[in-house]
Amino acid sequence: MARTLTVLKSPTPSSTAKSMIRLIQSLTLVSFLGPGNSVSEASSTPPVVNGVLRESVTLPSNFPVKENISSITWLHKGNSVIFIWPKEAKIQVTDPTRKDRLNIIESYSLQLNNLTMADAGHYRAQITTSTSFLYTDYNLQIFRRLSNLQVAYHTKLSENSTCEIQLTCSVENPNDNVSFRWEVAGNTFHSEANLSVAWNPKSLSEETYTCIAENPVSNLSSSVSDKSVCKGVINGKNEYLDIRWIIIVVVLTCIFFIALILIFVQRKKVAGFFQFSTQQTQCPGELPDSVPSH
C-alpha cells in the first residue's frame, strides 16, 4: 500500500532544529561509507530540461526503487530546497521562498510550479541509503512562449518591371533564444529573419513563403505570397499607365477635332473664293445690256 508523504511547510523552531540535525547526519553519512559502499559519479554534462515561464516542470529522480532509502534532498545551485524522509513519510521544504511552488511526486521526482526566471540553473537529487550515496543532475532552462509573430514587407518596382520584395519576421520576445527560418513548399529556403525575393508580373506562378519562429518551448508561423504583396505596386504602375494613356487619347482626340475644324474652315474659304470668282466673270458681260440706247 502506498504511503502518504506529509509536507511540513511551517515547522516550529524545535522541529526545524531536529530537521537540520537529521539533514547534517544524512549528508555526512558519505564520510562513513565503508568498503563495499558506493558513491555515484556526476555527469560532466548534465541533461538539459526546458521549462516554460509561469508553467510547471518535473525533474525525475531516477533512483532505484528497491533501494533502502534513508533520506533524499533536492538542491538548487548547491543549496537545499526540499528534504525527504521516506521511512517517516515526511517532507521538509528548506527554501521558504518557494514553499508553495515545490512538490514531490512519484519516485521522489521534484515538481516546480509557476516557474520564474530565478528557478533556472543546476539541480541535484541526492539520495542516501545504508550502503550508497547517489545523485542525479539537471540543468534547468526557463523560456517564454513566443507570441505575436509578425511578417512585415516592403515592395518596389525595379527597372526591368519585376517586383522586388523585402520580408522581415519578428516576435514579441526576440531575446528568448529565438531562431527564424523561411520555408517554401515545406522546405527550408532561408535561415534568417530577413528574406529578399522577386516576382515577375508576367509570370503566371505564385510562391508562398512561410516564416517559422521557434525556441526550445514553442513555435509560431505565418505565410505570405509574392503575388499578394506585389499587388499594390503592380496596380500602382497600371494606374499610372492608364492615366498616361488617357492623356494621350484626349490630346489626340483634340488634335483630330482641331484638324477637322481647320479643314472645314479651309473648305469654306475655298468655296467662298470660287463663288466670288464666278460672280466677277459674269459682271462684264451684263453691263452692255444695262446701258440705255440713244
Phi, psi and chi 1 to 4 in degrees:
 res  aa     phi    psi   chi1   chi2   chi3   chi4
   1 MET       -  135.4 -179.5  179.7  -65.7      -
   2 ALA   -68.8  143.6      -      -      -      -
   3 ARG  -100.1  145.4  -57.5  179.3   65.0 -175.5
   4 THR   -90.8  130.2  -57.5      -      -      -
   5 LEU   -89.7  130.3  -65.7  176.4      -      -
   6 THR   -94.6  124.6  -56.7      -      -      -
   7 VAL   -91.4  123.4  179.9      -      -      -
   8 LEU  -101.9  100.0  -53.6  176.8      -      -
   9 LYS   -97.6  -25.3  -66.7 -174.7  177.2  179.6
  10 SER  -131.3   72.9  -59.0      -      -      -
  11 PRO   -74.7  154.5   29.0  -34.4      -      -
  12 THR   -76.0  162.3   61.4      -      -      -
  13 PRO   -54.7  -39.5  -27.1   35.7      -      -
  14 SER   -68.5  -41.5   59.6      -      -      -
  15 SER   -68.3  -34.0   62.7      -      -      -
  16 THR   -63.4  -41.6  -58.7      -      -      -
  17 ALA   -62.9  -43.5      -      -      -      -
  18 LYS   -62.6  -39.8  -67.8  179.5 -179.6  179.1
  19 SER   -63.8  -42.6  -62.0      -      -      -
  20 MET   -65.9  -35.7  -65.2  -53.4  -61.1      -
  21 ILE   -63.7  -45.0  -67.6  172.9      -      -
  22 ARG   -62.5  -38.8  -70.6  175.6  178.9  173.1
  23 LEU   -63.1  -45.2  175.1   60.1      -      -
  24 ILE   -63.7  -40.6  -65.8  172.4      -      -
  25 GLN   -63.3  -40.8  -70.3  175.1  -18.2      -
  26 SER   -68.6  -40.5  -61.8      -      -      -
  27 LEU   -71.3  -28.3  -66.7  178.2      -      -
  28 THR   -87.1   -2.5   53.7      -      -      -
  29 LEU   -61.2  -31.0  179.0   61.4      -      -
  30 VAL   -61.4  -27.3   66.3      -      -      -
  31 SER   -72.1  -19.6  -58.4      -      -      -
  32 PHE  -106.8   10.6  -59.1   97.6      -      -
  33 LEU   -67.6  125.8  -67.1  175.5      -      -
  34 GLY   -90.9 -172.3      -      -      -      -
  35 PRO   -58.0  140.7  -22.7   33.3      -      -
  36 GLY    92.8  -15.3      -      -      -      -
  37 ASN   -84.6  163.5  -63.2  -32.8      -      -
  38 SER  -134.9  153.2   61.8      -      -      -
  39 VAL  -126.8  130.3  177.5      -      -      -
  40 SER   -71.8  153.6   66.4      -      -      -
  41 GLU   -96.1  137.0  -64.9  -67.2  -25.0      -
  42 ALA   -74.9  144.9      -      -      -      -
  43 SER   -74.6  136.1  172.4      -      -      -
  44 SER   -65.2  -30.6   56.9      -      -      -
  45 THR  -128.7   93.3   54.4      -      -      -
  46 PRO   -59.2  145.1  -20.6   31.9      -      -
  47 PRO   -62.6  144.7   20.1  -31.0      -      -
  48 VAL   -92.7  131.8  174.4      -      -      -
  49 VAL  -116.1  128.6  176.6      -      -      -
  50 ASN   -98.3  126.5  -64.2  -38.5      -      -
  51 GLY  -114.4  158.9      -      -      -      -
  52 VAL  -108.2  131.1 -178.4      -      -      -
  53 LEU   -53.2  130.6 -175.1   67.1      -      -
  54 ARG    70.1   10.6  -68.8 -175.7  -69.6  -85.8
  55 GLU  -114.5 -166.2  -62.9 -174.5   19.7      -
  56 SER  -115.4  156.4  -59.9      -      -      -
  57 VAL  -146.2  151.2   70.7      -      -      -
  58 THR  -121.6  132.0  -62.0      -      -      -
  59 LEU  -107.0  110.7  -56.3  178.0      -      -
  60 PRO   -66.7  146.9  -16.8   30.8      -      -
  61 SER   -81.7  -34.9   61.9      -      -      -
  62 ASN    57.9   34.7  -66.4  -27.1      -      -
  63 PHE   -98.6  145.0  -67.9  141.9      -      -
  64 PRO   -62.7  129.2   19.4  -30.4      -      -
  65 VAL   -66.7  -32.9  179.1      -      -      -
  66 LYS   -78.7   -6.6  -65.2 -178.5 -180.0  179.9
  67 GLU   -65.3  145.8  -73.4  -80.4   -0.8      -
  68 ASN   -84.7   87.6 -175.7   16.5      -      -
  69 ILE   -81.8  129.7  -59.8  174.3      -      -
  70 SER   -90.0  -45.3  -59.6      -      -      -
  71 SER  -158.8  158.0   63.2      -      -      -
  72 ILE  -136.8  137.9  -58.4  168.0      -      -
  73 THR  -135.0  142.6 -176.1      -      -      -
  74 TRP  -107.2  132.0  -81.5   93.5      -      -
  75 LEU  -119.5  143.9  -58.4   99.3      -      -
  76 HIS  -121.1  116.8  177.0 -140.2      -      -
  77 LYS    54.7   37.8  -63.6  180.0 -179.9  179.1
  78 GLY    87.0   -6.3      -      -      -      -
  79 ASN  -106.7  135.5  -61.2  -45.4      -      -
  80 SER   -67.5  134.0  174.2      -      -      -
  81 VAL  -113.2  -26.0  -65.3      -      -      -
  82 ILE  -157.4  141.9 -162.9  165.7      -      -
  83 PHE  -128.3  139.7 -162.9   82.2      -      -
  84 ILE  -129.1  135.1  -50.3  155.3      -      -
  85 TRP  -114.6   94.5  -66.2  -86.2      -      -
  86 PRO   -58.7  -40.3  -23.7   34.5      -      -
  87 LYS   -66.2  -32.3  -66.4 -179.9  179.5  179.1
  88 GLU   -96.1   -1.7  -59.3  177.7   19.5      -
  89 ALA    54.1   47.6      -      -      -      -
  90 LYS  -126.8  149.5  -67.7 -178.1  179.8 -179.7
  91 ILE  -131.3  133.9  -62.5  176.5      -      -
  92 GLN  -120.2  116.4  174.8   66.4   55.4      -
  93 VAL   -78.9  115.6  176.8      -      -      -
  94 THR   -96.8   -2.5   53.5      -      -      -
  95 ASP  -113.9   97.0 -178.0   -1.1      -      -
  96 PRO   -63.2  -23.2   22.0  -32.8      -      -
  97 THR   -70.6  -16.2   62.7      -      -      -
  98 ARG  -125.0   23.2  -66.7 -169.5  -81.0 -176.6
  99 LYS   -62.9  -28.4   62.8 -178.9 -179.6  179.1
 100 ASP   -93.7    2.1  -63.1  -35.3      -      -
 101 ARG  -120.3    3.3  -60.6 -167.1  -62.4  113.2
 102 LEU  -113.1  134.8  -60.3  178.5      -      -
 103 ASN  -136.4  148.4  -71.1  -38.6      -      -
 104 ILE  -106.1  122.7  -65.0  -62.0      -      -
 105 ILE  -114.2 -157.9   59.4  174.9      -      -
 106 GLU   -51.3  135.7 -175.0  178.7   -0.8      -
 107 SER    59.3   30.3  -59.9      -      -      -
 108 TYR    63.9   26.8  -51.3  110.7      -      -
 109 SER   -74.4  149.4  -62.1      -      -      -
 110 LEU   -97.3  125.8  177.4   64.7      -      -
 111 GLN  -110.5  125.9 -177.2 -177.2   64.6      -
 112 LEU  -109.7  128.9  -64.9   92.1      -      -
 113 ASN  -111.4  158.5  -57.8  -51.7      -      -
 114 ASN    46.8   58.8 -166.4   19.7      -      -
 115 LEU   -59.0  143.3  -69.4  170.1      -      -
 116 THR  -120.0  166.8   67.2      -      -      -
 117 MET   -62.9  -26.4  -71.7  -59.5 -177.4      -
 118 ALA   -70.2  -16.0      -      -      -      -
 119 ASP   -77.2  -11.0  -69.0  -34.0      -      -
 120 ALA   -69.3  155.6      -      -      -      -
 121 GLY   130.7 -167.8      -      -      -      -
 122 HIS   -83.4  132.9  177.1  -99.4      -      -
 123 TYR  -122.2  144.5  -76.6   81.1      -      -
 124 ARG  -134.6  129.0  167.8  168.7  -70.5 -176.6
 125 ALA   -98.2  121.4      -      -      -      -
 126 GLN  -121.3  126.1 -172.4  169.5  -85.6      -
 127 ILE  -121.2  141.3 -178.2  171.7      -      -
 128 THR  -120.9  126.7  -57.0      -      -      -
 129 THR  -121.2 -178.9   71.2      -      -      -
 130 SER   -72.0  -16.9   57.0      -      -      -
 131 THR  -126.6   -3.6   59.0      -      -      -
 132 SER  -153.4  166.3   63.2      -      -      -
 133 PHE  -135.7  107.5 -170.4   69.7      -      -
 134 LEU  -118.9  154.6  -49.5  169.9      -      -
 135 TYR  -153.2  155.2   47.2   82.4      -      -
 136 THR  -129.4  135.1  -56.9      -      -      -
 137 ASP  -112.2  148.2  -65.8  -76.4      -      -
 138 TYR  -141.5  153.6  -64.7  101.0      -      -
 139 ASN  -117.6  109.1 -174.8   22.6      -      -
 140 LEU   -91.5  127.3  177.3   62.6      -      -
 141 GLN  -114.3  140.3  -63.1  179.8  -20.8      -
 142 ILE  -114.3  130.4  -50.1  -63.9      -      -
 143 PHE  -130.7  155.1  -60.6   94.5      -      -
 144 ARG   -87.4  149.4  -62.2  177.5 -179.3   87.2
 145 ARG   -73.6  137.5  -71.6 -164.5 -177.5  -84.2
 146 LEU   -67.7  147.8  -60.6  180.0      -      -
 147 SER  -149.2  159.3   61.0      -      -      -
 148 ASN    57.0   58.9 -164.3   22.4      -      -
 149 LEU   -73.9  130.4  173.7   65.0      -      -
 150 GLN  -130.2  141.5  -65.7 -176.3  -15.3      -
 151 VAL  -117.7  113.5  175.9      -      -      -
 152 ALA  -102.9  149.8      -      -      -      -
 153 TYR  -142.4  152.0   62.1   86.1      -      -
 154 HIS  -132.9  132.0  173.8   72.6      -      -
 155 THR  -124.8  151.1   57.6      -      -      -
 156 LYS  -152.5  155.2   68.8  175.0 -177.8  178.0
 157 LEU   -93.8  123.0 -156.1   60.5      -      -
 158 SER   -80.3  174.3   64.7      -      -      -
 159 GLU   -65.0  -28.5  -65.3 -179.7   -4.7      -
 160 ASN   -92.7   18.4   58.9   -2.3      -      -
 161 SER    68.9   21.7  -62.7      -      -      -
 162 THR   -96.4  152.8   59.8      -      -      -
 163 CYS   -91.8  114.7  176.1      -      -      -
 164 GLU   -92.4  129.6  -64.4 -178.4   -6.7      -
 165 ILE  -121.1  130.5  -48.6  168.5      -      -
 166 GLN  -112.3  114.4  -61.9  -71.6  -26.1      -
 167 LEU  -106.9  136.9  -63.4  170.5      -      -
 168 THR  -133.5  129.0  -58.3      -      -      -
 169 CYS  -109.2  136.0 -157.8      -      -      -
 170 SER  -148.1  157.8   63.0      -      -      -
 171 VAL  -129.8  171.4  -67.4      -      -      -
 172 GLU   -71.7  -34.2 -172.3  172.1  -28.0      -
 173 ASN  -117.3   79.1  -57.1  -49.6      -      -
 174 PRO   -71.3  -12.9   26.6  -33.9      -      -
 175 ASN   -92.5    0.5  -63.8  -35.3      -      -
 176 ASP   -86.8   52.4  -77.8   -8.1      -      -
 177 ASN    54.0   48.0 -159.6   22.6      -      -
 178 VAL   -90.5  138.1 -173.8      -      -      -
 179 SER  -121.4  147.8   63.6      -      -      -
 180 PHE  -121.4  149.5  -64.6   94.0      -      -
 181 ARG  -153.8  153.7   72.4  176.2 -173.3  -86.8
 182 TRP  -111.5  134.1  -71.5   90.9      -      -
 183 GLU  -119.1  145.9  -70.2 -172.5   -6.3      -
 184 VAL  -127.6  121.8  176.7      -      -      -
 185 ALA    55.9   37.0      -      -      -      -
 186 GLY    83.2   -1.3      -      -      -      -
 187 ASN  -111.5  141.6  -61.7  -43.9      -      -
 188 THR   -64.8  125.3  -60.9      -      -      -
 189 PHE  -106.7  -33.4 -178.0   76.8      -      -
 190 HIS  -157.3  140.2 -170.2   64.1      -      -
 191 SER  -111.0   39.9  -62.5      -      -      -
 192 GLU  -139.3  169.3  -66.6 -177.8    6.2      -
 193 ALA   -73.2  -28.9      -      -      -      -
 194 ASN  -101.6  140.0  -60.5  -37.3      -      -
 195 LEU  -140.6  134.0  175.2   64.9      -      -
 196 SER  -116.8  124.2  -61.8      -      -      -
 197 VAL  -139.2  172.9  -67.4      -      -      -
 198 ALA  -137.3  152.1      -      -      -      -
 199 TRP  -133.9  133.1  179.6   68.7      -      -
 200 ASN   -95.3  118.0 -172.0   -9.3      -      -
 201 PRO   -59.9  -24.5  -21.4   32.3      -      -
 202 LYS   -76.1  -15.4  -62.6  178.5 -178.2  179.4
 203 SER   -81.6  144.9  172.7      -      -      -
 204 LEU   -88.7   -6.8  -62.1  177.4      -      -
 205 SER   -81.5  157.5   62.9      -      -      -
 206 GLU  -141.4  125.9  179.7  178.4    3.8      -
 207 GLU  -110.8  138.9 -153.9   70.4   77.8      -
 208 THR  -106.8  127.5  -62.5      -      -      -
 209 TYR  -109.4  127.1  -63.0   89.4      -      -
 210 THR  -112.9  122.3  -59.2      -      -      -
 211 CYS   -91.8  131.1  173.7      -      -      -
 212 ILE  -121.5  120.6  -60.9  175.5      -      -
 213 ALA  -109.5  133.6      -      -      -      -
 214 GLU  -149.3  151.5   57.8 -173.7   -6.7      -
 215 ASN  -134.5 -179.0   68.7   -2.3      -      -
 216 PRO   -59.7  -14.6  -28.5   37.0      -      -
 217 VAL  -121.1   -3.4  -63.5      -      -      -
 218 SER  -162.8  166.4   61.4      -      -      -
 219 ASN  -152.9  151.6   64.0   78.9      -      -
 220 LEU  -136.6  157.0  -62.8  171.4      -      -
 221 SER  -146.5  154.3   64.9      -      -      -
 222 SER  -153.6  143.5 -178.6      -      -      -
 223 SER  -123.3  147.7  -59.2      -      -      -
 224 VAL  -140.2  153.9  -65.1      -      -      -
 225 SER  -109.7  146.9   70.5      -      -      -
 226 ASP   -63.7  -37.2   47.6   13.5      -      -
 227 LYS   -66.2  -40.3 -175.5  176.9  179.7  179.5
 228 SER   -68.7  -41.5   64.2      -      -      -
 229 VAL   -73.4  -22.6  -60.3      -      -      -
 230 CYS   -89.2   -4.4  -73.6      -      -      -
 231 LYS   -58.9  -41.8 -170.5  174.4 -178.7  179.6
 232 GLY   -64.6  -47.1      -      -      -      -
 233 VAL   -69.8  -33.4   67.9      -      -      -
 234 ILE   -70.3  -43.1  -61.6  -58.8      -      -
 235 ASN   -63.2  -37.2  -73.1  -15.4      -      -
 236 GLY   -61.7  -40.3      -      -      -      -
 237 LYS   -65.5  -43.4  177.8 -169.9  175.4 -174.4
 238 ASN   -64.0  -38.7  -68.6  -21.9      -      -
 239 GLU   -63.8  -39.0  -70.7  173.8    2.5      -
 240 TYR   -64.1  -42.9  168.6   75.2      -      -
 241 LEU   -65.0  -39.4  -67.6  176.3      -      -
 242 ASP   -62.2  -44.2  -69.6  -16.9      -      -
 243 ILE   -63.2  -40.9  -66.3  174.0      -      -
 244 ARG   -63.1  -42.9 -172.0  173.1   64.8  179.1
 245 TRP   -68.3  -35.2  -81.6  110.0      -      -
 246 ILE   -62.0  -44.7  -71.2  172.6      -      -
 247 ILE   -61.0  -43.1  -65.6  173.4      -      -
 248 ILE   -62.8  -43.7  -67.5  173.2      -      -
 249 VAL   -64.1  -42.5  170.1      -      -      -
 250 VAL   -62.3  -44.7  169.3      -      -      -
 251 VAL   -62.5  -45.3  170.8      -      -      -
 252 LEU   -63.2  -39.3  -69.6  176.9      -      -
 253 THR   -63.4  -43.6  -57.3      -      -      -
 254 CYS   -61.6  -42.4  -68.7      -      -      -
 255 ILE   -63.0  -40.2  -66.3  173.5      -      -
 256 PHE   -62.6  -46.6  174.9   74.2      -      -
 257 PHE   -68.1  -37.1  -80.7  107.2      -      -
 258 ILE   -63.2  -39.8  -68.5  172.6      -      -
 259 ALA   -64.3  -40.7      -      -      -      -
 260 LEU   -63.0  -41.6  -74.0  178.8      -      -
 261 ILE   -63.8  -43.1  -67.1  171.4      -      -
 262 LEU   -63.5  -40.6  -68.6  175.3      -      -
 263 ILE   -64.9  -42.4  -67.5  172.1      -      -
 264 PHE   -62.4  -45.0  176.7   75.8      -      -
 265 VAL   -63.1  -41.6  171.4      -      -      -
 266 GLN   -64.1  -40.8 -174.0   66.4   25.3      -
 267 ARG   -66.1  -37.4  -74.5 -176.6  176.6 -179.3
 268 LYS   -62.8  -41.5  -69.3  -72.5  -71.7 -176.0
 269 LYS   -64.2  -43.5  -73.2 -177.5  177.6 -179.4
 270 VAL   -64.4  -43.1  171.3      -      -      -
 271 ALA   -63.5  -39.3      -      -      -      -
 272 GLY   -66.6  -37.3      -      -      -      -
 273 PHE   -63.7  -45.5  173.7   76.9      -      -
 274 PHE   -66.4  -35.1  -80.6  109.2      -      -
 275 GLN   -67.2  -41.1 -176.0  178.0    3.7      -
 276 PHE   -64.2  -40.3  177.7   75.9      -      -
 277 SER   -64.6  -36.7  -61.4      -      -      -
 278 THR   -66.3  -40.3  -56.8      -      -      -
 279 GLN   -65.2  -37.9  -69.5  174.7   -4.8      -
 280 GLN   -64.8  -38.1  -69.3  -67.4  -35.2      -
 281 THR   -74.1  -24.4   54.9      -      -      -
 282 GLN   -84.7  -26.1  -69.9  176.9   -7.6      -
 283 CYS   -63.4  -45.2  -74.7      -      -      -
 284 PRO   -61.2  -32.5  -25.0   34.4      -      -
 285 GLY   -73.8  -25.9      -      -      -      -
 286 GLU   -87.8  -18.4  -65.9  174.2   -8.0      -
 287 LEU   -61.1  -46.1  -74.7  175.1      -      -
 288 PRO   -58.1  -33.4  -25.4   35.8      -      -
 289 ASP   -71.7  -22.8  -65.7  -25.2      -      -
 290 SER   -88.4  -10.4   62.1      -      -      -
 291 VAL   -85.2  127.5  177.6      -      -      -
 292 PRO   -69.9  147.4   23.5  -31.4      -      -
 293 SER   -84.4  152.5   59.1      -      -      -
 294 HIS  -104.5      -  -64.7  -76.6      -      -
